[in-house]
Amino acid sequence: MQVDFYQLAGTPIEEVVPQLAAKVLESGERLLLVCADETLRDILDQRLWDYEAASYLPHGSAGDTRETSQPILLSSEPQPVNKARFIMLADGQWRDEALDAERVFYLFDDSTLDQARNAWRSLAGRDATETRYWKRDGGRWREGP
C-alpha cells in the first residue's frame, strides 16, 4: 500500500483536492474523500462541481441515496461505502483506518505538520507500506526527500 504525504505549504486545499481527485478518476479508480469539518466538506463539494468550466468531477456525500455508486464520495468517516480503494485525508487528520486502502493521499498544512510527522514515523517501520512525500515547487508537485 502507498501513502502519499502532500504538504500544502500555502497552496489552498480547494485547489489541490480537485486536481488529485481528477487524476484518481482518470486512472479509473474511485475515491473516498475524508474530512471531519463539515464546512470544509461543503467547500470541497462546491469546488468539485466547478473545478473546470466545461465539466465537473462526479461525486456525492455519505448518507445520500446513491452513496455506494459515487466515483468520489465525501465523508467524515474513512469507510469506503463506494468501494473506493483510494482514500484522501483532506483535513490533516491521520486515521489508521485508511491503511485498509490501496493508496492514501494525506494532505496537511503547517497547522497539522506535527501530526504528519508522527504519521510518517509510525508508517516508516511497517512492512508493505510505501511512503512518499510531495511538495509544491514552481506550481508543480515534486517528490521530496
Residue frames as a rotation matrix with the C-alpha (Angstrom) as fourth column:
MET 1
0.580 0.815 0.000 0.00
0.815 -0.580 0.000 0.00
0.000 0.000 -1.000 0.00
GLN 2
-0.449 -0.728 0.518 1.14
0.754 -0.620 -0.218 3.50
0.479 0.293 0.828 -0.73
VAL 3
0.519 0.524 -0.676 0.73
0.779 -0.615 0.122 6.63
-0.351 -0.590 -0.727 1.40
ASP 4
-0.204 -0.512 0.834 1.43
0.771 -0.609 -0.186 9.95
0.603 0.606 0.519 -0.31
PHE 5
0.087 0.113 -0.990 2.04
0.818 -0.575 0.007 12.88
-0.568 -0.811 -0.143 2.03
TYR 6
0.018 -0.010 1.000 1.18
0.777 -0.630 -0.020 16.21
0.630 0.777 -0.004 0.39
GLN 7
-0.346 -0.195 -0.918 2.44
0.782 -0.600 -0.167 19.30
-0.518 -0.776 0.361 2.21
LEU 8
0.540 0.720 0.436 0.16
0.841 -0.444 -0.308 22.14
-0.028 0.533 -0.845 1.14
ALA 9
-0.362 -0.830 -0.423 2.57
0.809 -0.506 0.300 24.90
-0.463 -0.234 0.855 2.22
GLY 10
-0.578 0.170 -0.798 0.25
-0.140 -0.984 -0.108 27.76
-0.804 0.049 0.593 1.35
THR 11
-0.911 0.341 -0.231 -1.47
-0.194 0.140 0.971 26.10
0.363 0.930 -0.062 -1.61
PRO 12
-0.313 0.863 0.397 -5.23
-0.938 -0.214 -0.274 26.28
-0.152 -0.458 0.876 -0.99
ILE 13
-0.696 0.075 0.714 -6.75
-0.099 0.975 -0.199 22.89
-0.711 -0.209 -0.672 -0.29
GLU 14
0.374 0.925 0.058 -9.66
0.000 0.062 -0.998 23.70
-0.927 0.374 0.023 -2.59
GLU 15
0.388 -0.361 -0.848 -7.11
-0.917 -0.249 -0.313 23.85
-0.098 0.899 -0.427 -5.42
VAL 16
-0.637 -0.768 0.068 -5.29
-0.766 0.641 0.058 20.63
-0.088 -0.015 -0.996 -4.52
VAL 17
-0.366 0.530 0.765 -8.24
-0.212 0.753 -0.623 18.32
-0.906 -0.390 -0.163 -3.87
PRO 18
0.702 0.702 -0.115 -9.87
-0.302 0.147 -0.942 18.59
-0.645 0.696 0.316 -7.31
GLN 19
0.201 -0.710 -0.675 -6.51
-0.967 -0.032 -0.254 18.22
0.159 0.703 -0.693 -9.08
LEU 20
-0.785 -0.522 0.334 -5.73
-0.591 0.793 -0.148 14.98
-0.188 -0.314 -0.931 -7.24
ALA 21
-0.107 0.838 0.535 -9.33
-0.180 0.513 -0.839 13.75
-0.978 -0.186 0.096 -7.48
ALA 22
0.640 0.311 -0.702 -9.31
-0.704 -0.128 -0.698 14.28
-0.307 0.942 0.137 -11.25
LYS 23
-0.298 -0.843 -0.448 -6.14
-0.915 0.386 -0.118 12.19
0.273 0.375 -0.886 -11.54
VAL 24
-0.695 0.119 0.709 -7.71
-0.334 0.820 -0.465 9.40
-0.636 -0.560 -0.530 -9.49
LEU 25
0.380 0.919 0.105 -10.77
-0.246 0.210 -0.946 9.35
-0.891 0.334 0.306 -11.78
GLU 26
0.416 -0.313 -0.853 -8.54
-0.909 -0.126 -0.397 9.41
0.017 0.941 -0.337 -14.88
SER 27
-0.674 -0.738 0.026 -6.84
-0.737 0.670 -0.083 6.28
0.044 -0.075 -0.996 -13.56
GLY 28
-0.242 0.688 -0.684 -10.22
-0.290 0.621 0.728 4.52
0.926 0.375 0.049 -13.37
GLU 29
-0.726 -0.085 -0.682 -10.30
0.568 0.485 -0.665 4.38
0.387 -0.871 -0.304 -9.57
ARG 30
0.506 0.840 0.198 -12.87
0.400 -0.431 0.809 5.59
0.764 -0.330 -0.554 -7.05
LEU 31
-0.637 -0.723 0.267 -12.00
0.162 -0.465 -0.871 7.97
0.753 -0.512 0.413 -4.24
LEU 32
0.484 0.651 -0.585 -13.20
0.800 -0.059 0.596 8.38
0.354 -0.757 -0.549 -0.69
LEU 33
-0.313 -0.511 0.801 -12.58
0.156 -0.859 -0.487 11.99
0.937 -0.028 0.349 0.39
VAL 34
0.252 0.350 -0.902 -12.49
0.887 0.288 0.360 12.19
0.386 -0.891 -0.238 4.19
CYS 35
-0.676 -0.374 0.634 -12.84
0.088 -0.896 -0.435 15.43
0.731 -0.238 0.639 6.10
ALA 36
-0.494 0.470 -0.731 -14.32
0.869 0.302 -0.392 15.79
0.037 -0.829 -0.558 9.59
ASP 37
-0.701 0.167 -0.693 -15.06
0.115 -0.933 -0.341 19.52
-0.704 -0.319 0.635 9.20
GLU 38
0.079 0.859 0.506 -18.50
0.800 0.248 -0.547 19.95
-0.595 0.448 -0.667 7.62
THR 39
0.666 0.138 -0.733 -17.75
-0.150 -0.938 -0.313 23.50
-0.731 0.318 -0.604 6.42
LEU 40
-0.354 -0.867 -0.350 -14.62
-0.663 -0.032 0.748 22.36
-0.660 0.497 -0.563 4.62
ARG 41
-0.605 0.218 0.766 -16.52
0.471 0.874 0.124 19.38
-0.642 0.435 -0.631 3.14
ASP 42
0.521 0.852 -0.047 -19.10
0.521 -0.362 -0.773 21.84
-0.676 0.378 -0.633 1.77
ILE 43
0.368 -0.488 -0.792 -16.34
-0.612 -0.768 0.189 23.98
-0.700 0.415 -0.581 0.24
LEU 44
-0.705 -0.688 0.172 -14.74
-0.366 0.560 0.743 20.92
-0.608 0.461 -0.647 -1.36
ASP 45
-0.168 0.762 0.626 -18.13
0.656 0.560 -0.506 19.70
-0.736 0.325 -0.594 -2.57
GLN 46
0.751 0.469 -0.464 -18.70
0.048 -0.740 -0.671 23.01
-0.659 0.482 -0.578 -4.36
ARG 47
0.028 -0.848 -0.530 -15.17
-0.764 -0.360 0.536 23.03
-0.645 0.390 -0.658 -5.76
LEU 48
-0.679 -0.216 0.702 -15.65
0.155 0.892 0.424 19.56
-0.718 0.396 -0.572 -7.25
TRP 49
0.359 0.880 0.311 -18.74
0.646 0.006 -0.763 20.91
-0.674 0.475 -0.566 -9.04
ASP 50
0.982 0.103 -0.156 -16.97
-0.017 -0.782 -0.623 23.91
-0.186 0.615 -0.767 -10.56
TYR 51
0.278 -0.950 0.141 -13.43
0.316 0.230 0.921 22.57
-0.907 -0.211 0.364 -10.96
GLU 52
-0.835 -0.488 0.254 -13.40
0.387 -0.195 0.901 23.08
-0.390 0.851 0.351 -14.73
ALA 53
-0.581 0.617 -0.530 -15.67
-0.611 -0.762 -0.216 25.35
-0.537 0.199 0.820 -16.73
ALA 54
-0.345 0.422 -0.838 -16.73
-0.831 0.277 0.482 22.63
0.436 0.863 0.256 -19.18
SER 55
0.073 0.355 -0.932 -17.24
0.061 0.931 0.359 19.82
0.995 -0.083 0.046 -16.68
TYR 56
0.356 0.028 0.934 -17.40
-0.911 -0.213 0.354 18.76
0.209 -0.977 -0.051 -13.06
LEU 57
-0.768 -0.574 -0.285 -15.99
-0.450 0.800 -0.398 15.87
0.456 -0.178 -0.872 -11.08
PRO 58
0.164 0.935 -0.313 -18.84
-0.316 0.351 0.881 13.42
0.934 -0.046 0.353 -10.36
HIS 59
-0.867 -0.466 -0.178 -19.31
0.060 0.257 -0.965 12.99
0.495 -0.847 -0.194 -6.65
GLY 60
0.324 0.942 0.082 -21.73
-0.023 -0.079 0.997 12.73
0.946 -0.325 -0.004 -3.76
SER 61
-0.337 -0.374 0.864 -21.83
-0.824 -0.327 -0.462 12.73
0.456 -0.868 -0.198 0.01
ALA 62
-0.911 -0.003 -0.413 -22.04
0.188 0.887 -0.421 9.92
0.368 -0.461 -0.808 2.53
GLY 63
-0.657 0.739 -0.151 -25.62
0.171 -0.050 -0.984 9.37
-0.734 -0.672 -0.094 3.54
ASP 64
-0.345 0.517 -0.784 -27.01
-0.887 -0.452 0.093 10.19
-0.306 0.727 0.614 0.09
THR 65
0.588 0.673 0.449 -29.22
-0.470 0.735 -0.489 7.59
-0.659 0.076 0.748 -1.54
ARG 66
0.950 -0.256 -0.181 -26.57
-0.058 0.426 -0.903 6.97
0.308 0.868 0.390 -4.23
GLU 67
0.555 -0.781 0.287 -23.52
-0.771 -0.353 0.530 6.92
-0.313 -0.515 -0.798 -1.96
THR 68
0.314 -0.445 0.839 -22.48
0.027 0.887 0.461 3.41
-0.949 -0.123 0.291 -2.99
SER 69
0.542 -0.040 0.839 -22.25
0.804 0.315 -0.504 4.32
-0.245 0.948 0.203 -6.69
GLN 70
0.966 -0.138 -0.219 -20.34
-0.164 -0.981 -0.106 7.61
-0.201 0.138 -0.970 -6.39
PRO 71
0.565 -0.824 0.044 -16.91
0.463 0.272 -0.843 7.80
0.683 0.497 0.535 -8.10
ILE 72
-0.694 -0.661 0.285 -15.91
0.108 -0.487 -0.867 10.36
0.712 -0.571 0.409 -5.44
LEU 73
0.408 0.831 -0.379 -17.58
0.544 0.112 0.832 10.20
0.733 -0.545 -0.406 -2.06
LEU 74
-0.405 -0.455 0.793 -17.21
-0.355 -0.721 -0.595 12.92
0.843 -0.522 0.130 0.57
SER 75
0.526 0.545 -0.653 -17.45
0.354 0.558 0.751 11.67
0.773 -0.626 0.101 4.13
SER 76
0.480 -0.355 0.802 -16.49
-0.798 -0.557 0.231 12.46
0.365 -0.751 -0.550 7.70
GLU 77
0.477 -0.227 0.849 -15.51
-0.499 0.725 0.475 8.81
-0.724 -0.650 0.233 8.23
PRO 78
-0.367 -0.751 -0.548 -12.96
-0.899 0.135 0.418 6.58
-0.240 0.646 -0.725 6.46
GLN 79
-0.249 0.363 0.898 -15.46
0.099 0.932 -0.349 3.86
-0.963 0.002 -0.268 5.49
PRO 80
-0.819 -0.171 -0.549 -15.41
-0.482 -0.316 0.817 3.42
-0.313 0.933 0.177 1.68
VAL 81
-0.105 0.872 0.478 -19.07
0.027 0.483 -0.875 2.56
-0.994 -0.079 -0.074 1.11
ASN 82
0.670 0.270 -0.691 -18.47
-0.631 -0.285 -0.722 3.49
-0.392 0.920 -0.021 -2.56
LYS 83
0.834 -0.388 0.392 -15.88
0.409 0.912 0.031 0.67
-0.370 0.135 0.919 -2.70
ALA 84
0.795 -0.606 0.039 -13.05
-0.477 -0.663 -0.577 3.16
0.375 0.440 -0.816 -3.21
ARG 85
0.651 -0.682 -0.332 -9.56
0.731 0.681 0.034 1.71
0.203 -0.265 0.943 -3.00
PHE 86
-0.483 -0.761 0.433 -8.09
0.588 -0.648 -0.484 5.24
0.649 0.020 0.761 -2.80
ILE 87
0.554 0.602 -0.575 -8.68
0.830 -0.349 0.434 7.46
0.061 -0.718 -0.693 0.23
MET 88
-0.266 -0.580 0.770 -7.84
0.362 -0.800 -0.478 11.13
0.894 0.151 0.423 0.60
LEU 89
0.185 0.215 -0.959 -7.48
0.975 -0.161 0.152 12.51
-0.122 -0.963 -0.239 4.13
ALA 90
0.035 -0.086 0.996 -8.14
0.669 -0.738 -0.087 16.15
0.743 0.669 0.032 3.35
ASP 91
0.814 0.397 0.425 -8.27
-0.008 -0.723 0.691 17.68
0.581 -0.565 -0.585 6.81
GLY 92
-0.025 -0.938 0.346 -4.75
-0.626 -0.256 -0.737 16.92
0.780 -0.235 -0.580 8.03
GLN 93
0.197 0.175 0.965 -6.04
-0.925 0.360 0.124 14.33
-0.325 -0.917 0.233 10.49
TRP 94
-0.654 -0.468 -0.594 -4.39
-0.632 0.770 0.089 10.93
0.416 0.433 -0.799 10.16
ARG 95
0.375 0.774 0.511 -6.70
-0.889 0.456 -0.039 7.91
-0.263 -0.440 0.859 10.54
ASP 96
-0.612 -0.669 0.421 -5.27
-0.562 0.743 0.363 4.40
-0.556 -0.014 -0.831 10.82
GLU 97
0.191 0.776 0.601 -8.45
0.090 0.596 -0.798 3.04
-0.978 0.206 0.044 9.20
ALA 98
0.650 0.008 -0.760 -7.16
-0.683 -0.433 -0.589 4.49
-0.334 0.901 -0.276 5.92
LEU 99
-0.403 -0.912 0.082 -4.47
-0.804 0.395 0.445 1.79
-0.438 0.113 -0.892 5.91
ASP 100
-0.065 0.473 0.879 -7.08
0.186 0.871 -0.454 -0.65
-0.980 0.134 -0.145 4.59
ALA 101
0.821 0.366 -0.439 -6.97
-0.291 -0.394 -0.872 1.25
-0.492 0.843 -0.217 1.28
GLU 102
0.623 -0.612 0.486 -4.64
0.781 0.513 -0.356 0.56
-0.031 0.602 0.798 -1.60
ARG 103
-0.447 -0.737 0.507 -3.49
0.709 -0.638 -0.302 4.17
0.546 0.225 0.807 -1.69
VAL 104
0.458 0.516 -0.724 -3.84
0.848 -0.499 0.181 7.08
-0.268 -0.697 -0.665 0.71
PHE 105
-0.153 -0.415 0.897 -3.41
0.492 -0.819 -0.295 10.77
0.857 0.396 0.330 -0.07
TYR 106
0.286 0.169 -0.943 -2.68
0.949 -0.184 0.255 12.58
-0.130 -0.968 -0.214 3.18
LEU 107
0.095 -0.157 0.983 -2.93
0.451 -0.874 -0.183 16.37
0.888 0.460 -0.012 2.86
PHE 108
0.401 -0.016 -0.916 -1.51
0.899 -0.186 0.397 18.54
-0.177 -0.982 -0.061 5.60
ASP 109
0.541 -0.228 0.809 -0.50
0.178 -0.909 -0.376 22.14
0.822 0.348 -0.451 6.21
ASP 110
-0.442 -0.809 0.388 1.56
-0.201 -0.332 -0.922 23.98
0.874 -0.485 -0.015 8.80
SER 111
-0.043 0.499 0.866 -1.14
-0.968 -0.236 0.088 23.59
0.249 -0.834 0.493 11.46
THR 112
0.871 0.387 0.303 -1.06
-0.450 0.876 0.174 19.78
-0.198 -0.288 0.937 11.16
LEU 113
0.309 -0.857 -0.413 2.66
-0.680 0.105 -0.726 19.36
0.665 0.505 -0.550 10.48
ASP 114
-0.478 -0.503 0.720 3.34
-0.873 0.363 -0.326 17.61
-0.097 -0.784 -0.613 13.80
GLN 115
0.355 0.682 0.639 0.57
-0.493 0.718 -0.491 15.09
-0.794 -0.141 0.591 13.13
ALA 116
0.873 -0.086 -0.479 2.02
-0.438 0.291 -0.851 14.45
0.212 0.953 0.217 9.67
ARG 117
-0.130 -0.991 0.013 5.46
-0.839 0.103 -0.534 13.85
0.528 -0.080 -0.845 11.15
ASN 118
-0.334 0.083 0.939 4.02
-0.749 0.581 -0.317 11.42
-0.572 -0.809 -0.132 13.68
ALA 119
0.743 0.649 0.163 2.13
-0.377 0.607 -0.699 9.57
-0.553 0.459 0.696 10.95
TRP 120
0.561 -0.620 -0.549 5.28
-0.641 0.094 -0.761 9.40
0.524 0.779 -0.345 8.80
ARG 121
-0.454 -0.785 0.421 7.29
-0.871 0.290 -0.397 7.93
0.189 -0.547 -0.816 11.70
SER 122
-0.073 0.494 0.867 4.60
-0.607 0.668 -0.431 5.40
-0.792 -0.557 0.251 12.58
LEU 123
0.889 0.448 -0.098 4.38
-0.328 0.471 -0.819 4.21
-0.321 0.760 0.565 8.97
ALA 124
0.267 -0.879 -0.395 8.15
-0.951 -0.173 -0.257 4.05
0.158 0.444 -0.882 8.39
GLY 125
-0.628 -0.621 0.469 8.60
-0.723 0.688 -0.058 0.69
-0.287 -0.375 -0.881 10.04
ARG 126
0.250 0.824 0.508 5.57
-0.453 0.564 -0.691 -1.07
-0.856 -0.057 0.514 8.56
ASP 127
-0.744 -0.413 0.524 6.04
0.192 0.620 0.761 -3.83
-0.640 0.667 -0.383 6.05
ALA 128
-0.418 0.547 0.725 4.24
0.908 0.272 0.318 -3.45
-0.023 0.792 -0.611 2.72
THR 129
0.725 0.599 -0.340 3.75
0.581 -0.797 -0.165 0.29
-0.370 -0.078 -0.926 3.26
GLU 130
-0.313 -0.791 0.526 5.50
0.938 -0.343 0.043 2.72
0.146 0.507 0.849 0.95
THR 131
0.490 0.434 -0.756 5.54
0.585 -0.807 -0.083 6.38
-0.646 -0.402 -0.649 1.95
ARG 132
-0.264 -0.511 0.818 6.18
0.906 -0.422 0.029 9.30
0.331 0.748 0.575 -0.38
TYR 133
-0.009 0.162 -0.987 6.45
0.586 -0.799 -0.136 12.99
-0.810 -0.580 -0.087 0.38
TRP 134
-0.062 0.090 0.994 5.27
0.944 -0.318 0.088 15.63
0.324 0.944 -0.065 -2.10
LYS 135
-0.091 0.043 -0.995 5.73
0.512 -0.855 -0.083 19.38
-0.854 -0.517 0.056 -2.01
ARG 136
0.862 0.449 0.234 4.85
0.452 -0.473 -0.757 22.22
-0.229 0.758 -0.611 -4.33
ASP 137
-0.188 -0.946 -0.265 7.72
0.411 -0.321 0.854 23.52
-0.892 0.052 0.449 -6.45
GLY 138
-0.881 -0.194 -0.431 7.10
-0.230 -0.620 0.750 26.16
-0.413 0.760 0.502 -9.09
GLY 139
-0.159 0.932 -0.327 3.42
-0.969 -0.210 -0.128 25.29
-0.188 0.296 0.936 -9.39
ARG 140
0.221 0.176 -0.959 4.06
-0.510 0.859 0.040 21.54
0.831 0.480 0.280 -9.78
TRP 141
0.840 0.048 0.540 4.18
-0.498 0.462 0.734 18.71
-0.215 -0.885 0.412 -7.28
ARG 142
0.104 -0.877 -0.470 7.66
-0.603 0.320 -0.731 17.27
0.791 0.359 -0.495 -6.82
GLU 143
0.814 0.075 -0.575 8.58
0.314 0.777 0.546 14.24
0.488 -0.625 0.609 -4.82
GLY 144
0.500 -0.604 0.620 10.79
-0.721 -0.688 -0.089 15.34
0.480 -0.402 -0.780 -1.96
PRO 145
-0.501 -0.797 -0.338 13.37
-0.368 0.550 -0.750 13.71
0.783 -0.251 -0.569 0.24
